Amino acid sequence: MFKRSTNDCHQKNGTPGLVNREIMNRKYLSVFLFISISVLVLSACKVTSPYQSPEANTNNLFRDVNTTDTNSIANLRWSEVFTDTTLQRLIGEGIANNLDLQIAFTRIQQAEAFYQQSGAAFLPTLNSNAGITRSKFSAGQGFGARPSITSYQLGLSSSWEADIWGRLGSNRRASLANLLQSEAARRAVQTGVVGAIANFYFTLMALDQQLLITQQTVYNWDTTVSTMRALKEAARVTEAAVVQSEAQRYAAEVTIPDLRQRIRETENALSIVLGHAPTGIYRSDFLEPGTLPIMSTGVPAQLLANRPDVQQAEFSYRNAFELTNVARAAFYPALVITGSGGFASLTLLDVLNPTSIAASIGAGLTQPIFNRRLNRTNLVVAQAQQQASLLNFRNTLLAAGQEVSNAISLNQAALEKVSIRTNQITALQRSVQYSQELLRNGFANYTEVINARQSLLQAELGRVNDRLQQFQATVNLYRSLGGGWR
């Protein structure tokens, strides 16, 4: 029989104890890590704040408008509001080709790329590395055995940050708000494009009518001048009356080049909105107020859902709110887990040898202690920007209410002027007729005829402006309520 040595007994009897202690230590370490991470995750709820929409006071936002009717022309598609087929074609062309809209689309693409990048921040990084290192030692470092060595490395490394305090989540939500803000900005640009095309189109139609009225007036003045000459030959009026009538005829005719220039400039401006070089614009002949939709405003609270620039301002506030959370989370430690693995050898032929495999894994907390006040400054700036975004949201909402109120008032003023203008034109037409008859019979002065005809021209031009004002009020109300992007 063989006797066991004392050392053998101690080794065999002591091995289970060492193993048990190692297992217990691992359990304690696991429990400690679990409790620590749980405490950190629960504490994270106090670091970042959940987003809440800013309070929006829409009471009396539309001046002198108190209604509970939620019907609004902003809910209509632009093709339902503008029924002129030529105008519909121009608006469709503008939406497809307008350069400002295309720029807005590129900003959406940029914001979407940043949003996707913010989502990738939750994933671990993975890097490959390969290298050769040549090291030379001093006599003391190499201990005289090896003055220099060459090592070869080939492997992978990875790191992952646990979003304990919600910093990465807040940053992703900020990127989402920025994306939504850029999309709202695109809708705001489209409402502006639709409104601009409609206003330019109606302005062209009004200028066409004013040009036609002026040309007709010049023709009528030719008749008046011929009448004055006949009366002068009959010794009923003097040469001064003939010359004065000719001067008024030229005064009307001299406005025709200006009208044509305004038409050309308006066509050029509309061409730019349509996204092409200046050119002539085909259009209908007359403004027909009967084709306008009912001016229904809905309730002011609907601006929050319909008007793109109000939405854009709210998303800007949301972005600033989440960036404040990011700045606040920067005060707390970051938990980063790192790992690497690969091959390392002192000879090139042994790099891929299984015995050259090396690996490591670790975790660490990085707590900022002194960072030259950088984190504090970032938080103060973020909070100030958040407050500025809130004030901008409120100001944008007030400006929207002002635009709606102005459009409503503009429409009411146009309706009143149209009614009055109709009576004025009727009276002036009779005045021209009566004064001409009295002049032929010698009972009126030639200046009365000149004044009556000149007043009639101004009234007829004014009636066209009144109708244009009606159309512009509808366009402005539709845009200011947030219509045109559907």
LOKE-315711 format. One record per residue (C-alpha): residue number from 0; residue in three letters; x, y, z. Coordinates in steps of 0.2 Angstrom, whole numbers, plus 5000, padded with zeros to 4 digits. Each point is the difference from the previous one (the first is absolute). Layout:
# LOKE-315711
nr, rest, X, Y, Z
NUM, ALA, X, Y, Z
...
# end
This chain:
# LOKE-315711
nr, rest, X, Y, Z
0, MET, 5000, 5000, 5000
1, PHE, 5006, 5017, 4997
2, LYS, 4999, 5014, 5013
3, ARG, 4993, 5017, 4995
4, SER, 5011, 5015, 5004
5, THR, 4995, 5014, 5011
6, ASN, 5000, 5012, 4986
7, ASP, 4990, 4989, 4989
8, CYS, 4987, 4999, 5013
9, HIS, 4999, 5018, 5003
10, GLN, 4999, 5003, 4982
11, LYS, 4986, 4988, 4997
12, ASN, 4991, 5005, 5016
13, GLY, 5002, 5018, 4997
14, THR, 4994, 5001, 4982
15, PRO, 4981, 4999, 5003
16, GLY, 5002, 5014, 5012
17, LEU, 5008, 5011, 4988
18, VAL, 4988, 4996, 4987
19, ASN, 4985, 5004, 5011
20, ARG, 5007, 5016, 5005
21, GLU, 5003, 5005, 4982
22, ILE, 4982, 4996, 4996
23, MET, 4994, 5010, 5015
24, ASN, 5010, 5015, 4995
25, ARG, 4993, 4999, 4983
26, LYS, 4982, 4999, 5007
27, TYR, 5003, 5015, 5011
28, LEU, 5008, 5010, 4986
29, SER, 4985, 4996, 4989
30, VAL, 4988, 5005, 5013
31, PHE, 5010, 5016, 5003
32, LEU, 5000, 5005, 4982
33, PHE, 4981, 4996, 4998
34, ILE, 4996, 5011, 5015
35, SER, 5011, 5014, 4994
36, ILE, 4993, 5000, 4983
37, SER, 4982, 4999, 5007
38, VAL, 5004, 5015, 5011
39, LEU, 5007, 5010, 4986
40, VAL, 4985, 4996, 4988
41, LEU, 4988, 5005, 5013
42, SER, 5009, 5016, 5004
43, ALA, 5000, 5004, 4981
44, CYS, 4982, 5004, 5001
45, LYS, 5005, 5015, 5011
46, VAL, 5013, 5006, 4988
47, THR, 4990, 5002, 4984
48, SER, 4982, 5007, 4999
49, PRO, 4986, 4994, 4989
50, TYR, 4995, 5012, 4987
51, GLN, 4983, 5010, 5001
52, SER, 4993, 5011, 4987
53, PRO, 5001, 5018, 5004
54, GLU, 4984, 5009, 5006
55, ALA, 4992, 5009, 4986
56, ASN, 4987, 5013, 5004
57, THR, 4989, 5002, 4984
58, ASN, 4985, 5010, 5009
59, ASN, 4995, 5015, 4989
60, LEU, 5015, 4996, 4988
61, PHE, 4989, 5005, 4985
62, ARG, 4994, 5018, 5003
63, ASP, 4981, 5002, 5001
64, VAL, 4997, 4982, 4995
65, ASN, 4991, 4989, 5013
66, THR, 4995, 4984, 4992
67, THR, 4999, 4981, 5005
68, ASP, 4999, 4994, 4982
69, THR, 5015, 4990, 4996
70, ASN, 4997, 5001, 4981
71, SER, 5016, 5008, 4993
72, ILE, 5005, 5003, 4982
73, ALA, 5018, 4995, 5006
74, ASN, 4993, 4982, 5000
75, LEU, 4997, 5001, 4982
76, ARG, 5012, 4995, 4986
77, TRP, 5007, 5014, 4990
78, SER, 4991, 4993, 4985
79, GLU, 4983, 5001, 5009
80, VAL, 5003, 5019, 5004
81, PHE, 5007, 5005, 4984
82, THR, 4989, 4993, 4986
83, ASP, 5007, 5009, 4985
84, THR, 5008, 4986, 4990
85, THR, 5014, 5011, 4994
86, LEU, 5004, 5006, 5018
87, GLN, 5000, 4981, 5005
88, ARG, 5012, 4996, 4987
89, LEU, 5012, 5014, 5005
90, ILE, 4999, 4995, 5018
91, GLY, 5004, 4982, 4996
92, GLU, 5015, 5006, 4990
93, GLY, 5006, 5011, 5014
94, ILE, 4999, 4986, 5013
95, ALA, 5010, 4989, 4988
96, ASN, 5014, 5012, 4995
97, ASN, 5001, 5014, 5013
98, LEU, 5018, 5001, 5005
99, ASP, 4996, 5006, 5018
100, LEU, 4990, 4984, 5002
101, GLN, 5014, 4989, 4993
102, ILE, 5012, 5009, 5012
103, ALA, 4988, 4995, 5014
104, PHE, 5000, 4982, 4995
105, THR, 5019, 5000, 5001
106, ARG, 4999, 5006, 5018
107, ILE, 4988, 4986, 5004
108, GLN, 5013, 4988, 4993
109, GLN, 5013, 5007, 5011
110, ALA, 4989, 4999, 5015
111, GLU, 4995, 4982, 4996
112, ALA, 5018, 4995, 4999
113, PHE, 5004, 5008, 5017
114, TYR, 4985, 4991, 5007
115, GLN, 5006, 4983, 4994
116, GLN, 5017, 5004, 5007
117, SER, 4993, 5003, 5017
118, GLY, 4992, 4983, 5000
119, ALA, 5016, 4992, 4996
120, ALA, 5008, 5007, 5016
121, PHE, 4991, 4987, 5009
122, LEU, 5010, 4986, 4991
123, PRO, 5018, 4995, 5004
124, THR, 5015, 5006, 4990
125, LEU, 5010, 4987, 4991
126, ASN, 5018, 5004, 4993
127, SER, 5013, 4989, 4992
128, ASN, 5018, 5002, 5003
129, ALA, 5016, 4993, 4992
130, GLY, 5017, 5007, 5004
131, ILE, 5019, 4997, 5002
132, THR, 5009, 5007, 5015
133, ARG, 5019, 5002, 5001
134, SER, 5007, 5004, 5017
135, LYS, 5017, 5003, 5006
136, PHE, 5005, 4999, 5018
137, SER, 5013, 5007, 5010
138, ALA, 5013, 4989, 5009
139, GLY, 4990, 5001, 5016
140, GLN, 4983, 4997, 4992
141, GLY, 5006, 4985, 4990
142, PHE, 5011, 4993, 5014
143, GLY, 5013, 4996, 4987
144, ALA, 4990, 4986, 4992
145, ARG, 4990, 5008, 4986
146, PRO, 5004, 5018, 4995
147, SER, 4986, 5001, 4988
148, ILE, 4984, 4990, 4995
149, THR, 4988, 5000, 4986
150, SER, 4981, 4996, 5003
151, TYR, 4986, 4996, 4989
152, GLN, 4982, 5003, 5004
153, LEU, 4983, 4996, 4991
154, GLY, 4983, 5001, 5009
155, LEU, 4984, 5009, 5003
156, SER, 4995, 5013, 5014
157, SER, 4983, 5005, 5006
158, SER, 4992, 5012, 5012
159, TRP, 4982, 5003, 5006
160, GLU, 4993, 5014, 5011
161, ALA, 4985, 4996, 5011
162, ASP, 4987, 5014, 4999
163, ILE, 4998, 5000, 5019
164, TRP, 4995, 5019, 5001
165, GLY, 4990, 5001, 4984
166, ARG, 5012, 5011, 4992
167, LEU, 5000, 4990, 4984
168, GLY, 4981, 4998, 5000
169, SER, 4998, 5019, 5002
170, ASN, 5012, 5003, 4986
171, ARG, 4990, 4988, 4989
172, ARG, 4984, 5009, 5004
173, ALA, 5008, 5017, 4997
174, SER, 5005, 4993, 4983
175, LEU, 4983, 4995, 4997
176, ALA, 4993, 5017, 5004
177, ASN, 5013, 5008, 4988
178, LEU, 4994, 4988, 4987
179, LEU, 4981, 5004, 5003
180, GLN, 5005, 5019, 5000
181, SER, 5008, 4999, 4983
182, GLU, 4985, 4991, 4993
183, ALA, 4989, 5013, 5008
184, ALA, 5011, 5013, 4992
185, ARG, 4997, 4992, 4983
186, ARG, 4982, 5001, 5002
187, ALA, 5001, 5018, 5005
188, VAL, 5010, 5003, 4984
189, GLN, 4986, 4991, 4990
190, THR, 4986, 5011, 5007
191, GLY, 5010, 5015, 4996
192, VAL, 5003, 4994, 4982
193, VAL, 4982, 4996, 4997
194, GLY, 4995, 5017, 5007
195, ALA, 5013, 5009, 4990
196, ILE, 4994, 4992, 4984
197, ALA, 4982, 5003, 5003
198, ASN, 5003, 5019, 5004
199, PHE, 5011, 5002, 4985
200, TYR, 4988, 4992, 4989
201, PHE, 4985, 5011, 5006
202, THR, 5011, 5015, 4999
203, LEU, 5003, 4996, 4982
204, MET, 4982, 4999, 4997
205, ALA, 4996, 5016, 5008
206, LEU, 5014, 5009, 4990
207, ASP, 4993, 4993, 4984
208, GLN, 4983, 5007, 5004
209, GLN, 5007, 5017, 5005
210, LEU, 5010, 5000, 4984
211, LEU, 4984, 4996, 4990
212, ILE, 4990, 5014, 5009
213, THR, 5014, 5013, 4997
214, GLN, 5001, 4995, 4982
215, GLN, 4981, 5002, 4999
216, THR, 5001, 5017, 5009
217, VAL, 5013, 5006, 4987
218, TYR, 4988, 4995, 4986
219, ASN, 4986, 5009, 5009
220, TRP, 5011, 5015, 5001
221, ASP, 5003, 5000, 4982
222, THR, 4981, 5002, 4998
223, THR, 5000, 5014, 5012
224, VAL, 5014, 5009, 4991
225, SER, 4991, 4998, 4984
226, THR, 4984, 5007, 5008
227, MET, 5010, 5015, 5007
228, ARG, 5007, 5004, 4983
229, ALA, 4983, 5000, 4992
230, LEU, 4993, 5011, 5014
231, LYS, 5015, 5012, 4998
232, GLU, 4997, 5001, 4981
233, ALA, 4982, 5005, 5005
234, ALA, 5007, 5013, 5011
235, ARG, 4992, 4991, 5015
236, VAL, 5017, 4998, 5009
237, THR, 5017, 5007, 4999
238, GLU, 5016, 4992, 4994
239, ALA, 5005, 4999, 5019
240, ALA, 4986, 4987, 5002
241, VAL, 5007, 4990, 4985
242, VAL, 5018, 5000, 5007
243, GLN, 4994, 4996, 5017
244, SER, 4991, 4985, 4994
245, GLU, 5015, 4994, 4990
246, ALA, 5011, 5002, 5015
247, GLN, 4988, 4989, 5011
248, ARG, 5000, 4987, 4986
249, TYR, 5019, 4999, 5000
250, ALA, 5000, 5000, 5019
251, ALA, 4990, 4984, 4999
252, GLU, 5010, 4993, 4986
253, VAL, 5017, 5003, 5009
254, THR, 4995, 4988, 5014
255, ILE, 4999, 4985, 4988
256, PRO, 5019, 4997, 4999
257, ASP, 5001, 5000, 5019
258, LEU, 4986, 4987, 5000
259, ARG, 5009, 4989, 4987
260, GLN, 5016, 5002, 5010
261, ARG, 4991, 4994, 5016
262, ILE, 4993, 4986, 4991
263, ARG, 5017, 4995, 4994
264, GLU, 5008, 5001, 5017
265, THR, 4986, 4990, 5008
266, GLU, 5002, 4987, 4987
267, ASN, 5018, 4999, 5003
268, ALA, 4998, 4999, 5019
269, LEU, 4987, 4986, 4997
270, SER, 5012, 4991, 4989
271, ILE, 5013, 4999, 5013
272, VAL, 4988, 4993, 5013
273, LEU, 4996, 4987, 4987
274, GLY, 5018, 4996, 4999
275, HIS, 5005, 5005, 4982
276, ALA, 5006, 5015, 4990
277, PRO, 4989, 5015, 4998
278, THR, 4987, 4998, 4987
279, GLY, 4982, 5004, 4995
280, ILE, 4986, 4992, 5011
281, TYR, 4984, 4994, 4992
282, ARG, 4985, 5004, 5011
283, SER, 4981, 5002, 5000
284, ASP, 4992, 5016, 4995
285, PHE, 4990, 5007, 5015
286, LEU, 4999, 5000, 5019
287, GLU, 4983, 4991, 5005
288, PRO, 4997, 5003, 5018
289, GLY, 4986, 4987, 5000
290, THR, 5013, 4987, 4999
291, LEU, 5008, 5004, 5017
292, PRO, 4997, 4987, 5014
293, ILE, 4991, 5004, 5016
294, MET, 5012, 5009, 5012
295, SER, 4999, 4988, 5014
296, THR, 5013, 5001, 5013
297, GLY, 4997, 4986, 5013
298, VAL, 5006, 5003, 5018
299, PRO, 5017, 5007, 5004
300, ALA, 5006, 4984, 5008
301, GLN, 5000, 4992, 4983
302, LEU, 5015, 5010, 4996
303, LEU, 5010, 4988, 5011
304, ALA, 4996, 4986, 4988
305, ASN, 4999, 5009, 4983
306, ARG, 5012, 5014, 5000
307, PRO, 5018, 4993, 4995
308, ASP, 5010, 5015, 5008
309, VAL, 4991, 4998, 5016
310, GLN, 5004, 4981, 5000
311, GLN, 5018, 5004, 4995
312, ALA, 5002, 5012, 5015
313, GLU, 4993, 4986, 5012
314, PHE, 5012, 4987, 4993
315, SER, 5014, 5013, 5002
316, TYR, 4995, 5002, 5018
317, ARG, 5000, 4981, 5002
318, ASN, 5017, 4998, 4993
319, ALA, 5007, 5013, 5012
320, PHE, 4991, 4991, 5014
321, GLU, 5008, 4984, 4996
322, LEU, 5017, 5008, 4998
323, THR, 4998, 5007, 5018
324, ASN, 4998, 4982, 5006
325, VAL, 5016, 4995, 4990
326, ALA, 5009, 5015, 5009
327, ARG, 4994, 4995, 5017
328, ALA, 5005, 4981, 4998
329, ALA, 5018, 5006, 4996
330, PHE, 5002, 5003, 5018
331, TYR, 4999, 4981, 5004
332, PRO, 5012, 4986, 4997
333, ALA, 5000, 4990, 4984
334, LEU, 5000, 4981, 5001
335, VAL, 5011, 4993, 4985
336, ILE, 5003, 4982, 4997
337, THR, 5015, 4996, 4989
338, GLY, 5007, 4984, 4992
339, SER, 5013, 4995, 4988
340, GLY, 5006, 4983, 4993
341, GLY, 5013, 4995, 4987
342, PHE, 5017, 4993, 4997
343, ALA, 5017, 5006, 5006
344, SER, 5017, 4993, 4997
345, LEU, 5018, 5004, 4999
346, THR, 5002, 4991, 4983
347, LEU, 4990, 5003, 4985
348, LEU, 4997, 4981, 4996
349, ASP, 4993, 4997, 5018
350, VAL, 4987, 5014, 4999
351, LEU, 4985, 4989, 4995
352, ASN, 5006, 4986, 5012
353, PRO, 4987, 4995, 5013
354, THR, 5012, 5003, 5013
355, SER, 5001, 5018, 4995
356, ILE, 4982, 5004, 5004
357, ALA, 4998, 5014, 5013
358, ALA, 4984, 5008, 5006
359, SER, 4994, 5012, 5013
360, ILE, 4984, 5007, 5007
361, GLY, 4997, 5014, 5012
362, ALA, 4987, 5013, 5007
363, GLY, 5003, 5017, 5007
364, LEU, 4991, 5016, 5007
365, THR, 5006, 5017, 4994
366, GLN, 4994, 5013, 5012
367, PRO, 5004, 5019, 4996
368, ILE, 5008, 5009, 5014
369, PHE, 5008, 5015, 4993
370, ASN, 4997, 5005, 4982
371, ARG, 5004, 5019, 5000
372, ARG, 4981, 5003, 5003
373, LEU, 4996, 4993, 4983
374, ASN, 4985, 4989, 5005
375, ARG, 4993, 5014, 5011
376, THR, 5001, 5013, 4985
377, ASN, 4992, 4987, 4988
378, LEU, 4985, 4998, 5012
379, VAL, 4998, 5019, 5003
380, VAL, 5000, 5003, 4981
381, ALA, 4988, 4985, 4997
382, GLN, 4988, 5007, 5013
383, ALA, 5001, 5017, 4992
384, GLN, 4997, 4993, 4983
385, GLN, 4985, 4990, 5006
386, GLN, 4992, 5016, 5007
387, ALA, 5004, 5009, 4984
388, SER, 4991, 4986, 4990
389, LEU, 4985, 5001, 5012
390, LEU, 4999, 5019, 4997
391, ASN, 5002, 4998, 4981
392, PHE, 4986, 4987, 5000
393, ARG, 4988, 5012, 5009
394, ASN, 5005, 5014, 4989
395, THR, 4997, 4990, 4984
396, LEU, 4983, 4995, 5006
397, LEU, 4996, 5019, 5004
398, ALA, 5006, 5005, 4982
399, ALA, 4989, 4986, 4993
400, GLY, 4985, 5007, 5008
401, GLN, 5005, 5017, 4994
402, GLU, 5001, 4994, 4982
403, VAL, 4983, 4992, 5001
404, SER, 4992, 5015, 5008
405, ASN, 5007, 5011, 4986
406, ALA, 4994, 4989, 4986
407, ILE, 4982, 5000, 5008
408, SER, 5000, 5019, 5001
409, LEU, 5007, 5001, 4982
410, ASN, 4986, 4990, 4994
411, GLN, 4987, 5010, 5009
412, ALA, 5007, 5016, 4994
413, ALA, 5000, 4994, 4982
414, LEU, 4982, 4995, 5001
415, GLU, 4995, 5017, 5006
416, LYS, 5010, 5009, 4987
417, VAL, 4993, 4989, 4986
418, SER, 4982, 5005, 5005
419, ILE, 5004, 5018, 5001
420, ARG, 5011, 5000, 4984
421, THR, 4985, 4993, 4990
422, ASN, 4990, 5015, 5005
423, GLN, 5014, 5012, 4997
424, ILE, 5003, 4993, 4982
425, THR, 4981, 5000, 4996
426, ALA, 4999, 5019, 5005
427, LEU, 5016, 5004, 4991
428, GLN, 4994, 4992, 4984
429, ARG, 4984, 5010, 5001
430, SER, 5011, 5016, 5003
431, VAL, 5010, 4997, 4985
432, GLN, 4985, 4997, 4989
433, TYR, 4991, 5015, 5007
434, SER, 5015, 5012, 4999
435, GLN, 5003, 4995, 4982
436, GLU, 4982, 5003, 4995
437, LEU, 5000, 5017, 5009
438, LEU, 5016, 5005, 4992
439, ARG, 4993, 4996, 4983
440, ASN, 4985, 5011, 5004
441, GLY, 5011, 5014, 5007
442, PHE, 4994, 4998, 5018
443, ALA, 5016, 4993, 5008
444, ASN, 5019, 5004, 5000
445, TYR, 5012, 4989, 4992
446, THR, 5009, 4998, 5017
447, GLU, 4985, 4991, 5007
448, VAL, 5001, 4987, 4986
449, ILE, 5019, 4997, 5003
450, ASN, 4998, 4999, 5018
451, ALA, 4986, 4987, 4999
452, ARG, 5009, 4989, 4988
453, GLN, 5016, 5001, 5010
454, SER, 4991, 4995, 5016
455, LEU, 4991, 4986, 4991
456, LEU, 5017, 4993, 4994
457, GLN, 5007, 5000, 5018
458, ALA, 4984, 4992, 5007
459, GLU, 5001, 4986, 4987
460, LEU, 5018, 4997, 5004
461, GLY, 4995, 5000, 5019
462, ARG, 4987, 4987, 4997
463, VAL, 5013, 4988, 4993
464, ASN, 5011, 5003, 5015
465, ASP, 4985, 4997, 5012
466, ARG, 4997, 4983, 4991
467, LEU, 5019, 4996, 5001
468, GLN, 4999, 5004, 5019
469, GLN, 4986, 4987, 5002
470, PHE, 5011, 4987, 4992
471, GLN, 5015, 5005, 5009
472, ALA, 4991, 4999, 5017
473, THR, 4994, 4982, 4996
474, VAL, 5018, 4995, 4995
475, ASN, 5007, 5008, 5016
476, LEU, 4987, 4993, 5011
477, TYR, 5003, 4983, 4992
478, ARG, 5019, 5001, 5003
479, SER, 4999, 5008, 5017
480, LEU, 4988, 4986, 5006
481, GLY, 5013, 4987, 4994
482, GLY, 4993, 4995, 4984
483, GLY, 5009, 4995, 4984
484, TRP, 5011, 4986, 5006
485, ARG, 4987, 4986, 4999
# end
